[in-house]
């Protein structure tokens, strides 16, 4: 299980909850969470802020 999925589950949130709060669709968030898509810098920053964690993505 990856880092953001673990944090989401620990916070008791669904993918739909997270997607709504960061401004993407549930489908897009699912792809990000499962490593099928890389989030934009803006979306990554929103995930970091929501979860209080640091993500490291290289362009």
DSSP file (Angstrom, degrees, kcal/mol; ACC not computed):
  #  RESIDUE AA STRUCTURE BP1 BP2  ACC     N-H-->O    O-->H-N    N-H-->O    O-->H-N    TCO  KAPPA ALPHA  PHI   PSI    X-CA   Y-CA   Z-CA
    1    1 A X              0   0    0      0, 0.0    33,-0.1     0, 0.0     2,-0.0   0.000 360.0 360.0 360.0 135.2    0.0    0.0    0.0
    2    2 A X     >  -     0   0    0     31,-0.2     4,-2.3     1,-0.1     5,-0.2  -0.288 360.0-100.7 -83.8 170.5    1.4    3.4   -0.9
    3    3 A X  H  > S+     0   0    0      1,-0.2     4,-2.3     2,-0.2     5,-0.2   0.896 117.4  44.9 -57.5 -50.4    1.9    6.4    1.3
    4    4 A X  H  > S+     0   0    0      1,-0.2     4,-2.4     2,-0.2    -1,-0.2   0.846 112.3  52.5 -71.2 -29.7   -1.1    8.5    0.4
    5    5 A X  H  > S+     0   0    0     28,-0.2     4,-2.4     2,-0.2    -1,-0.2   0.924 109.8  49.4 -67.7 -42.6   -3.4    5.5    0.5
    6    6 A X  H  X S+     0   0    0     -4,-2.3     4,-2.6     2,-0.2    -2,-0.2   0.932 113.3  46.1 -59.6 -46.8   -2.2    4.6    4.0
    7    7 A X  H  X S+     0   0    0     -4,-2.3     4,-2.1     2,-0.2    -1,-0.2   0.923 111.3  52.0 -64.6 -44.2   -2.7    8.2    5.2
    8    8 A X  H  <>S+     0   0    0     -4,-2.4     5,-2.4     1,-0.2     4,-0.4   0.929 112.5  45.4 -57.2 -46.7   -6.2    8.5    3.5
    9    9 A X  H ><5S+     0   0    0     -4,-2.4     3,-1.4     1,-0.2    -1,-0.2   0.909 110.6  53.3 -65.6 -42.6   -7.3    5.3    5.3
   10   10 A X  H 3<5S+     0   0    0     -4,-2.6    -1,-0.2     1,-0.3    -2,-0.2   0.843 108.9  50.5 -60.3 -33.2   -5.9    6.4    8.6
   11   11 A X  T 3<5S-     0   0    0     -4,-2.1    -1,-0.3    -5,-0.2    -2,-0.2   0.509 114.3-120.5 -82.4  -4.7   -7.8    9.6    8.3
   12   12 A X  T < 5 +     0   0    0     -3,-1.4     2,-0.3    -4,-0.4    -3,-0.2   0.813  64.2 142.5  71.4  30.8  -11.0    7.6    7.6
   13   13 A X      < -     0   0    0     -5,-2.4    -1,-0.2    -6,-0.2     2,-0.2  -0.756  44.4-136.8-105.9 150.6  -11.5    9.3    4.2
   14   14 A X     >  -     0   0    0     -2,-0.3     4,-2.1     1,-0.1     5,-0.2  -0.553  31.2-108.7 -92.2 166.3  -12.7    7.8    0.9
   15   15 A X  H  > S+     0   0    0      1,-0.2     4,-2.9     2,-0.2     5,-0.2   0.888 122.9  54.9 -60.4 -37.1  -11.1    8.6   -2.4
   16   16 A X  H  > S+     0   0    0      2,-0.2     4,-2.3     1,-0.2    -1,-0.2   0.897 105.7  51.6 -63.8 -40.8  -14.2   10.6   -3.2
   17   17 A X  H  > S+     0   0    0      2,-0.2     4,-1.9     1,-0.2    -2,-0.2   0.945 113.8  43.3 -59.1 -49.3  -13.7   12.7    0.0
   18   18 A X  H  X S+     0   0    0     -4,-2.1     4,-2.1     1,-0.2     5,-0.2   0.937 112.0  53.0 -63.8 -47.5  -10.1   13.4   -0.9
   19   19 A X  H  X>S+     0   0    0     -4,-2.9     5,-2.3     1,-0.2     4,-1.1   0.910 109.3  49.3 -55.6 -45.0  -10.9   14.1   -4.6
   20   20 A X  H  <5S+     0   0    0     -4,-2.3     3,-0.3     1,-0.2    -1,-0.2   0.906 112.0  48.3 -62.3 -42.1  -13.5   16.7   -3.7
   21   21 A X  H  <5S+     0   0    0     -4,-1.9    -1,-0.2     1,-0.2    -2,-0.2   0.784 116.4  41.7 -72.5 -26.7  -11.2   18.5   -1.2
   22   22 A X  H  <5S-     0   0    0     -4,-2.1    -1,-0.2     2,-0.2    -2,-0.2   0.497 114.2-112.6-100.4  -3.2   -8.3   18.7   -3.7
   23   23 A X  T  <5S+     0   0    0     -4,-1.1     2,-0.3    -3,-0.3    -3,-0.2   0.815  76.4 107.8  83.7  31.4  -10.4   19.6   -6.7
   24   24 A X  S   <S-     0   0    0     -5,-2.3    -1,-0.3    -6,-0.2    -2,-0.2  -0.845  72.2 -92.1-129.0 170.3  -10.1   16.5   -8.9
   25   25 A X     >  -     0   0    0     -2,-0.3     4,-2.5     1,-0.1     5,-0.2  -0.398  33.7-115.7 -76.7 160.8  -12.4   13.7   -9.9
   26   26 A X  H  > S+     0   0    0      1,-0.2     4,-2.5     2,-0.2     5,-0.2   0.886 118.0  54.5 -62.1 -38.1  -12.5   10.5   -7.9
   27   27 A X  H  > S+     0   0    0      2,-0.2     4,-1.9     1,-0.2    -1,-0.2   0.914 109.1  46.8 -62.7 -43.1  -11.2    8.7  -11.0
   28   28 A X  H  > S+     0   0    0      2,-0.2     4,-2.1     1,-0.2    -2,-0.2   0.924 112.3  49.6 -65.2 -44.3   -8.2   11.0  -11.3
   29   29 A X  H  X S+     0   0    0     -4,-2.5     4,-3.2     1,-0.2     5,-0.2   0.908 108.4  54.0 -62.0 -40.2   -7.4   10.7   -7.6
   30   30 A X  H  X S+     0   0    0     -4,-2.5     4,-2.2     1,-0.2     6,-0.2   0.909 108.1  49.4 -59.3 -42.9   -7.6    6.9   -7.9
   31   31 A X  H  <>S+     0   0    0     -4,-1.9     5,-2.6     2,-0.2     6,-1.5   0.891 112.9  47.4 -64.5 -38.9   -5.1    7.0  -10.7
   32   32 A X  H ><5S+     0   0    0     -4,-2.1     3,-1.4     4,-0.2    -2,-0.2   0.947 112.8  48.4 -65.1 -48.5   -2.8    9.2   -8.7
   33   33 A X  H 3<5S+     0   0    0     -4,-3.2   -28,-0.2     1,-0.3    -2,-0.2   0.847 113.8  46.7 -61.9 -34.9   -3.2    7.0   -5.6
   34   34 A X  T 3<5S-     0   0    0     -4,-2.2    -1,-0.3    -5,-0.2    -2,-0.2   0.327 115.6-112.1 -92.7   7.6   -2.5    3.8   -7.6
   35   35 A X  T < 5S+     0   0    0     -3,-1.4    -3,-0.2     2,-0.2    -4,-0.1   0.644  86.6 116.0  76.4  14.8    0.5    5.3   -9.4
   36   36 A X  S   <S+     0   0    0     -5,-2.6     2,-0.3    -6,-0.2    -4,-0.2   0.701  79.9  28.9 -88.2 -20.6   -1.1    5.3  -12.8
   37   37 A X  S    S-     0   0    0     -6,-1.5     2,-0.5    -9,-0.1    -2,-0.2  -0.985  75.1-132.2-137.0 148.3   -0.9    9.1  -13.1
   38   38 A X        -     0   0    0     -2,-0.3    -6,-0.1    -3,-0.1    -5,-0.1  -0.861  31.0-122.1 -97.6 131.3    1.4   11.7  -11.6
   39   39 A X        -     0   0    0     -2,-0.5   -10,-0.0    -7,-0.1    -1,-0.0  -0.362  25.5-108.2 -71.8 152.7   -0.3   14.7  -10.0
   40   40 A X     >  -     0   0    0      1,-0.1     4,-2.9    -2,-0.0     5,-0.2  -0.275  36.5-103.6 -66.0 166.0    0.4   18.2  -11.1
   41   41 A X  H  > S+     0   0    0      1,-0.2     4,-2.3     2,-0.2     5,-0.2   0.896 124.2  51.5 -59.7 -39.4    2.4   20.3   -8.8
   42   42 A X  H  > S+     0   0    0      2,-0.2     4,-1.8     1,-0.2    -1,-0.2   0.919 112.1  44.8 -64.7 -44.7   -0.7   22.1   -7.7
   43   43 A X  H  > S+     0   0    0      2,-0.2     4,-2.3     1,-0.2    -2,-0.2   0.903 112.0  52.3 -67.5 -41.3   -2.6   18.8   -7.0
   44   44 A X  H  X S+     0   0    0     -4,-2.9     4,-2.6     1,-0.2    -2,-0.2   0.907 108.9  51.1 -60.1 -41.6    0.5   17.4   -5.2
   45   45 A X  H  X S+     0   0    0     -4,-2.3     4,-2.4    -5,-0.2    -1,-0.2   0.882 109.3  50.5 -63.9 -38.2    0.6   20.5   -3.0
   46   46 A X  H  X S+     0   0    0     -4,-1.8     4,-2.6     2,-0.2    -1,-0.2   0.893 110.7  48.9 -66.9 -39.2   -3.1   20.2   -2.2
   47   47 A X  H  X S+     0   0    0     -4,-2.3     4,-2.7     2,-0.2     5,-0.3   0.933 111.6  49.9 -64.2 -45.6   -2.6   16.5   -1.2
   48   48 A X  H  X>S+     0   0    0     -4,-2.6     4,-1.9     1,-0.2     5,-1.1   0.920 113.4  45.9 -58.7 -44.8    0.4   17.5    1.0
   49   49 A X  H  <5S+     0   0    0     -4,-2.4    -2,-0.2     2,-0.2    -1,-0.2   0.925 114.3  47.3 -65.9 -45.1   -1.6   20.2    2.7
   50   50 A X  H  <5S+     0   0    0     -4,-2.6    -2,-0.2     1,-0.2    -1,-0.2   0.914 123.3  32.7 -62.6 -44.9   -4.7   18.0    3.2
   51   51 A X  H  <5S-     0   0    0     -4,-2.7    -1,-0.2    -5,-0.2    -2,-0.2   0.617 100.6-127.7 -91.1 -14.2   -2.7   15.0    4.6
   52   52 A X  T  <5 +     0   0    0     -4,-1.9     2,-0.3    -5,-0.3    -3,-0.2   0.867  69.8 116.6  68.4  35.7    0.1   17.0    6.4
   53   53 A X      < -     0   0    0     -5,-1.1     2,-0.5    -6,-0.3    -1,-0.3  -0.811  65.3-115.6-128.3 168.9    2.7   14.9    4.6
   54   54 A X        -     0   0    0     -2,-0.3     2,-0.4    -3,-0.1    -9,-0.1  -0.922  24.2-164.4-108.9 132.0    5.5   15.6    2.1
   55   55 A X        -     0   0    0     -2,-0.5     2,-0.6   -11,-0.1    -7,-0.0  -0.890   7.9-150.2-110.7 144.9    5.4   14.1   -1.4
   56   56 A X        +     0   0    0     -2,-0.4     2,-0.4     2,-0.0    -2,-0.0  -0.929  23.8 165.8-119.8 108.5    8.5   13.9   -3.6
   57   57 A X        -     0   0    0     -2,-0.6     2,-0.5   -19,-0.0    -2,-0.0  -0.975  21.5-152.4-122.9 134.1    7.7   14.0   -7.3
   58   58 A X              0   0    0     -2,-0.4    -2,-0.0     1,-0.1     0, 0.0  -0.904 360.0 360.0-106.7 131.2   10.3   14.7  -10.0
   59   59 A X              0   0    0     -2,-0.5    -1,-0.1     0, 0.0    -2,-0.0   0.492 360.0 360.0 -69.7 360.0    9.2   16.2  -13.3
